[in-house]
């Protein structure tokens, strides 16, 4: 039953039969990322040892006490993690270890969140803070940022405001010209991570008296300057998510990063860089929670039976593993689209918000499935799971809500489904070390309708013999036909509540595409792939039922929805095979006490 699929190049690279979790679940005891160089593997290995030496009790105590993680920041500075991983080659002074390499950045995303979201968060908001700086032509500011990174500093992104949220059209941070040159900046920012200790804070504002896009500006501020007023931490957390105010803050010419429309583009392109990380953080959280949940359940006996022998428990764990595997397959493949991006190939602008939106919401579902099994155990103060259940909720809500990202994804639906480029190939794998410098010159944030994709069906063709992949493709084709025969009318196109469900249906297709592409690359066993698509077929049917119930759904759309209610292909042998690989994770890892 556990045969493997072939790689895209036709080379068979099977995962060993019976490997627990198909080797997809991060295991700190046997951590290896072969495509990273030795120095980076050593850095990440040292980070694992640092966490494990501290142990779960200390980690949980610090979380409960909301203790600022200065010891963690000292560790990363000593290892040179932020300095090497977050300095683009252009600003690395010729050091080959300093480059913006999305592969190793995502490895760090996953590993840091595996131990706690706060440790990932200080890195994440540093990435956001660095975005406008490294996109700037201001060499002095870029050099200052590189020097601060080398010293172990963290960074912050001053975009959001209390009254306006992240609505960059309505900023109240005003820069007033000063006699003798430069500006004085006054205004408040809210929900700004690292705002307590950031060496540089990239602050978005507007030039006094200049209307429209020409008035936008980005500048760098120092969180320790006397005119920088730190007001408070606005969250009840170990992380410091600040409210601050600038009071006639002196902005020198060397502090100015962007003005005019370029400042607007820098804001959006920075979010493009940063929001991609959220999916990998969700994966890391789910992996640690999975180890803890399966180990607990498999060691527990109730009513004379092992908990993991109950059919509903086996179903919950198998579904959780299938969802987690799908998250990781999709996200890992989406890295290739990010790293191969150029002004001529901007397909990443679809797969990037999907990594942020779809992977993080799937993470919530994985935690809920695990929690349904371990029940009250998930609340206990000594369980790492208690942190996971809380923190997994944050990721869909950061760097743009699910609704905002779904609205973006919908902009690609017509081009993706109806106007593919038959000559456009999927990107090659990008495991080799490299500097992804295009991310700092993405250009104006427009022209999305002109982006073309390779034919989506091509990714599914090699797996036509996998029963639930074949059934999913039938559903995807029927959805495409729905948009031809009963497309949303003018009113429905303005009804966001209706469009969100339509978007969920569409999202499943590119999600499945990249899962298949990555499955081919790694030689994923077909039983696992079939089980993943068993889940996706059920999800498709659930969203079709939801569309049927929409107030504005037409009779034709309701008829389609009824026809799309489809049962996945049932195969007890396949389910048992995947369940055994899932159950084999029990006892494989437990954080040191």
Buried (B, 14 or more C-beta within 10 A) or exposed (E): EBEBBBBBEEEEBBBEBEBBBBEBBBBBEEBEBEBBBEEBBEBBBBBBEBBBEBEBEBBBEBBEEBEBBEEBBEBBBEBBBBBBBBBBBBBBEEBEBBBBBBBBBBBBBBBBBBBBBBBBBBBBBBBBBBBBBBBBEBEEBBEBBBBBBBEBBBBBBBBBBEEBEBEBEEBBBBBEEEEEEBBBBBBBBBBBBBBBBBBBBBBBBBBBEBEEBEBBBBBBBBBEEEBBEBEEBBBEBBBBBBBBBBBEBBBEEBBBBBBBBBBBBBBBBBBBBBBBBBBBBBBBBBBBBBBBBBBBBBEBEEEEEBBBEBEEBBBBBBBBBBBBBBBBBBBBBBBBBBBBBEEEBBBBBBBBBBBBBBBBBBBBBBBEBBBBBBEEBBEEEEBBBBBBBBBBEBBBEBBBBBBBBBBBBBBBBEBBBEEBEEEEEBBEBBBEBBBBEBBBEBEEBEEEEEBBBBBBBBBBEBBEEBBBBBBBBEBBEBBBEBBEEBBBEEEBEEBEEBBBBBBBBBBBBBBBBBBBBBBBBBBBBBBBBBBBBBBBBBBBBEBBBBBBEBEEBBEEBBBBBEEBEBEBBEBEEBBEBBBBBBBBBBEBBEBEE
